[in-house]
Amino acid sequence: MLFKPEVKEDAKTTRRRVARGIGRRMVSLTITLLILGGLGYLGWNAYQQKPTGRGGPGARPDLPVPVLAAMPRIQDVPVYLDAVGSVRALNTVTVRSQVDGKLIKVNFVEGQDVKQGDVLAEIDPVIYQAQYDQAVAKKAQDEALLANQKLDLARYQQLAASNAGSKQQADTQRAMVAQQEALVQADQAAIDNAKAMLGYTKIIAPLTGRAGLRQVDQGNIIRSTDATGLVILTQLQPIAVQFSLPQQQIVRVNAAAAKGPLSVDVFGNDGVTVIDTGTLKGIDNQVDPTTGTLKLKAEFPNAKFQLWPGQFVNVRLKVETLEKAIVVPTSAVQRGPIGTFSYVIGPDNVATAKPVVVTQQNENDAVIASGLSTSDRVVTTGFANLSDGAKVLIGTDDRAPTADLAPRKRSRSPDAKAGQAKDGQAQQGKDGQVRDGQGGEHRSRRERGEGDQKGQTGPAPAEPAGGAAKSQP
């Protein structure tokens, strides 16, 4: 039987081994901490010494800040009030028939421009022509009776004058003549009425405008009580635009309107191009209590039919003109904790912040009421690194940036391109073939592949020593 001998160690040997293990671990931990501390120290120094831009921790305070500047200019600036309006036809008429009958002819085309007095449609006039003829005949009959009664009146008057007849008979005959004359006048009124009804069989355009969609087709019975009518005529030249302004502008608009006609502009779909200019024609006599706005109406010639009824447009109303005002680019006006200011460049190219008062401004220009003069130069670009009292370097913006139509192809570094060019020249000098970088290698591979396909059994021919290396993406 085999017995495994027991391994016994004394307490002294065990403590020695434990002490050696702890010592090794402490040494390893100490070395690791020293390495990490050294790397942290180097990184901190590199971060502190790295320049972070002008005005940053690593920037040089003596370098000037590059900026762009502009000079204030004097010009007359118009003052506009902007609003949103809706285009409305100056006049809209629903053309209806005034008599009932069969529609026998339609003389217009949908969307056609018609003039006042044009015959738009015709109704069968047979019935109305007969009524007119009947009225004319009735008048002729009554006129014949009137002529006979006048002759009788003359005889009775002669008899009464010679006492051969009674005066009562003469007076009675005189009354019958007057009655017949009134009947003839009634016949003439009936003729005029029948003539008017006959004229209504031709539907006339009441104004100059554009015809809409036809509501009744030829051959149908048209009636004067039809609500839709025959067609709707809309006057497009001139045309009206109705818009609203806040009630706070009432006094300003009334004061400007008292001086003369006010000009109104309408913008196109881009919101920039003025497509038509008109004149303010009317101001409503009360403020809408639900919206707190005042309605105004302007009239435009609409020569090119760019305005259409029902269209929403942007409108601006010119209320006054600021004469000889100081104007600067809007980018020159900055806003701080206590108001607006601008950086003014002094004779020694030192920028100083000056408070300014802005009367009005838009996307491009700002009108300065006080704080600047025409001899000042104001900073327009470069505010990120600019501060009060900083020295500036005034640049020019004559190089306009050009936008790329599509992302450009990636290119290698200049060093790689130079190396590629040198390799290409070396290849051309050794084998007489022009191979530039990757293209030369592709051709070499293609030649080797063709040689293998033709039955070459030996190893591929070696490339020249100056061959170009494969380009890296």
ABEGO torsion letter per residue (X at the ends): XBBBBBBBBBAAAAAAAAAAAAAAAAAAAAAAAAAAAAAAAAAAAAAAABBAEBGBAABBAABBBBBBBBBBBBBBBBBBBBBBBBBBBABBBBBBBABBEBBABBABBBGBBBBBGBBABBBBAAAAAAAAAAAAAAAAAAAAAAAAAAAAAAAAAAAAAAGABBAAAAAAAAAAAAAAAAAAAAAAAAAAAAAAAAAAABBBBABBBBBBBBABBBGBBBBAABAAEABBBBBAOBBBBBBBBBAAAAAAAAAAAAAEBBBBBBBBAAGABBABBBBBABBBABBBAAAGBBBBBBBBAGAAGABBBGBBBBBBBBABBBBGBBBBBAAABBBBAAEBBBBBBBAAGBBBBBBBBBABBBAABBBBABGBBAABBBBABGAAABBBGBBBBBBBAABBBBBBABBBBBBBBAAAAAAAAAAAAAAAAAAGBBBBEAAAAAAAAAAAAAAAAAGBABBBBBBBAABBBBBBX
